[in-house]
Amino acid sequence: MPVAVALIALLIMPFFGASASENNRNRNRRVLTNALVTNIAEFTITATKNSVTYTIDATNAKLHRRYNARAAFSEMINGDTISVWGTIDGTNIIAKKIQDLSIQKWKATFNGSITAIDSANNNFILQSNARGTQTVNVYDYTKFKYKKRTAKTFTDLQVGDRVVAKGIWNRAHNLVYNTTWVNIKAYSAAN
């Protein structure tokens, strides 16, 4: 008897609602594309697109960078551009996947001259040869070298130095973070 009930349920289910596979497809489809992040609080993201504000529950979402490498929520900042997969109800979204299009996949290398140094915030401004002006954040683990041989520190940097820095690029904000190393290629005339 239970088999007969299950068989009848399978036969009449299409008439009364979506099938399980259709519900899964709806849960995993892209529901928001190229939205601008306006606020991040824990695992709730607020984003806007075409003057509509969306609230995104990212509790169980996987976050990816521009070219689909995994990312951490700590990498996302206001002003980033995102696309979201999941389910949508009005302006509320339960996210399954979020892709932050502002964060590059791989660590990038930036070559140029230092135009300003902010010791209080542990960063410097780099006029990059290929990507314009970039803010380069440095950390306790960032290694500094002169011509790849002599160990140096952040305090050795001077405005005008030519350097190469390697870190993750947030293209929307011209920001290089998680900087692993900075190589001083040539000191400025002041050094």
C-alpha positions as CSV (number, residue, x, y, z in Angstrom):
1,M,0.0,0.0,0.0
2,P,2.8,2.6,0.8
3,V,4.3,2.0,-2.6
4,A,1.0,2.7,-4.3
5,V,0.6,6.0,-2.4
6,A,4.1,7.1,-3.3
7,L,3.4,6.2,-7.0
8,I,0.2,8.2,-7.0
9,A,2.0,11.2,-5.3
10,L,4.6,11.2,-8.1
11,L,2.0,11.1,-10.8
12,I,0.0,14.1,-9.4
13,M,2.9,16.2,-8.1
14,P,3.4,18.1,-11.4
15,F,-0.2,19.3,-11.2
16,F,0.1,20.8,-7.7
17,G,3.5,22.4,-7.7
18,A,7.1,22.2,-8.7
19,S,9.1,19.0,-8.7
20,A,12.1,18.5,-6.4
21,S,14.5,18.9,-9.3
22,E,12.8,22.1,-10.4
23,N,13.0,23.5,-6.8
24,N,16.8,22.7,-6.8
25,R,17.2,24.5,-10.1
26,N,15.4,27.6,-8.8
27,R,17.5,27.6,-5.6
28,N,20.8,27.5,-7.5
29,R,20.2,30.0,-10.3
30,R,21.8,33.4,-10.6
31,V,19.4,35.9,-9.1
32,L,21.4,39.1,-9.0
33,T,24.1,40.3,-11.4
34,N,26.6,43.2,-11.1
35,A,25.2,44.6,-7.9
36,L,27.1,47.2,-5.8
37,V,27.8,46.2,-2.2
38,T,26.7,49.0,0.2
39,N,27.0,47.3,3.6
40,I,28.4,44.2,5.1
41,A,27.4,43.0,8.6
42,E,28.4,39.5,9.7
43,F,26.9,37.3,7.0
44,T,24.3,39.8,5.8
45,I,25.2,41.9,2.7
46,T,23.3,44.8,1.4
47,A,23.7,45.5,-2.3
48,T,22.0,47.8,-4.9
49,K,21.2,47.5,-8.5
50,N,19.1,49.9,-10.6
51,S,18.1,51.8,-7.4
52,V,16.7,48.6,-5.8
53,T,18.3,47.6,-2.5
54,Y,18.7,43.8,-1.8
55,T,19.4,42.1,1.5
56,I,21.5,39.0,1.1
57,D,21.7,36.2,3.7
58,A,25.2,34.8,3.1
59,T,25.3,32.5,6.1
60,N,25.7,29.3,4.0
61,A,27.1,30.9,0.8
62,K,30.4,30.2,-0.8
63,L,32.3,33.3,-1.8
64,H,34.4,33.3,-4.9
65,R,36.7,35.9,-6.6
66,R,36.4,37.2,-10.1
67,Y,37.8,34.1,-11.8
68,N,36.1,31.7,-9.4
69,A,38.9,31.1,-6.9
70,R,37.6,30.8,-3.3
71,A,37.6,34.0,-1.2
72,A,37.0,35.0,2.4
73,F,34.2,37.4,3.5
74,S,37.0,39.6,5.0
75,E,38.1,40.4,1.5
76,M,34.8,41.9,0.5
77,I,34.4,45.7,1.0
78,N,31.8,48.3,0.4
79,G,31.8,49.3,-3.3
80,D,32.6,45.9,-4.6
81,T,30.6,44.5,-7.5
82,I,28.9,41.1,-6.9
83,S,26.8,38.4,-8.5
84,V,24.6,36.1,-6.4
85,W,23.2,32.6,-6.9
86,G,20.4,31.3,-4.7
87,T,16.7,32.0,-4.1
88,I,15.0,35.4,-4.1
89,D,11.8,36.5,-2.5
90,G,11.1,40.2,-3.4
91,T,14.4,42.0,-2.4
92,N,15.5,39.2,0.1
93,I,18.0,36.7,-1.2
94,I,19.3,33.5,0.4
95,A,22.7,33.1,-1.2
96,K,24.2,29.8,-2.2
97,K,27.2,31.4,-4.0
98,I,28.5,34.9,-4.2
99,Q,31.1,36.0,-6.7
100,D,32.9,39.2,-5.9
101,L,33.9,40.6,-9.4
102,S,36.2,43.2,-7.8
103,I,38.7,40.7,-6.4
104,Q,41.2,39.2,-8.8
105,K,41.8,35.4,-8.6
106,W,45.6,35.3,-8.4
107,K,48.1,37.5,-6.6
108,A,49.2,40.1,-9.0
109,T,52.5,41.9,-9.3
110,F,52.6,45.7,-9.4
111,N,55.6,47.6,-10.7
112,G,56.1,51.3,-10.3
113,S,57.2,54.3,-8.1
114,I,56.1,55.2,-4.6
115,T,54.3,58.5,-4.5
116,A,53.2,58.6,-0.8
117,I,53.7,56.6,2.4
118,D,51.2,56.3,5.3
119,S,53.1,54.8,8.2
120,A,50.0,55.0,10.5
121,N,47.9,52.8,8.2
122,N,50.8,50.6,7.0
123,N,50.4,51.4,3.3
124,F,51.9,53.3,0.5
125,I,50.6,54.7,-2.8
126,L,52.2,53.2,-5.9
127,Q,52.0,54.8,-9.3
128,S,51.9,51.5,-11.2
129,N,53.4,51.3,-14.7
130,A,50.4,49.2,-16.0
131,R,47.4,49.8,-13.6
132,G,47.5,53.4,-12.5
133,T,47.6,54.5,-8.9
134,Q,47.3,51.7,-6.3
135,T,47.1,51.7,-2.5
136,V,49.4,48.9,-1.3
137,N,48.7,47.6,2.2
138,V,51.6,45.9,4.1
139,Y,51.5,43.6,7.1
140,D,53.7,42.0,9.7
141,Y,54.3,39.1,7.3
142,T,55.2,41.2,4.3
143,K,58.8,40.7,3.3
144,F,60.9,43.7,2.1
145,K,64.0,43.2,0.0
146,Y,66.4,45.4,-1.9
147,K,67.1,43.9,-5.3
148,K,65.8,40.5,-4.0
149,R,68.8,40.1,-1.8
150,T,69.2,42.4,1.2
151,A,66.4,42.3,3.8
152,K,64.7,45.7,4.4
153,T,61.7,46.9,6.4
154,F,58.7,49.2,5.7
155,T,60.5,52.1,7.3
156,D,63.2,51.8,4.6
157,L,60.7,52.8,1.9
158,Q,60.9,56.4,0.6
159,V,58.8,58.5,-1.8
160,G,60.3,58.0,-5.3
161,D,61.6,54.5,-4.7
162,R,60.9,52.1,-7.6
163,V,59.4,48.9,-6.3
164,V,57.6,45.7,-7.2
165,A,54.8,44.5,-4.9
166,K,52.9,41.2,-4.9
167,G,49.4,40.9,-3.4
168,I,45.8,40.4,-4.2
169,W,44.2,43.1,-6.3
170,N,40.8,44.7,-5.7
171,R,40.3,46.4,-9.0
172,A,37.2,48.3,-7.9
173,H,39.2,50.2,-5.2
174,N,42.7,50.1,-6.7
175,L,43.8,48.3,-3.6
176,V,46.5,45.7,-3.2
177,Y,46.2,43.7,0.0
178,N,47.6,40.4,1.5
179,T,50.8,41.8,0.2
180,T,53.4,39.0,0.5
181,W,56.5,40.9,-0.6
182,V,57.9,44.2,-1.8
183,N,61.1,44.4,-3.7
184,I,62.9,47.7,-3.9
185,K,64.4,47.9,-7.4
186,A,66.0,51.3,-7.1
187,Y,66.1,53.9,-4.3
188,S,65.0,57.5,-5.0
189,A,67.6,60.2,-5.4
190,A,66.9,61.2,-1.8
191,N,68.2,57.8,-0.5
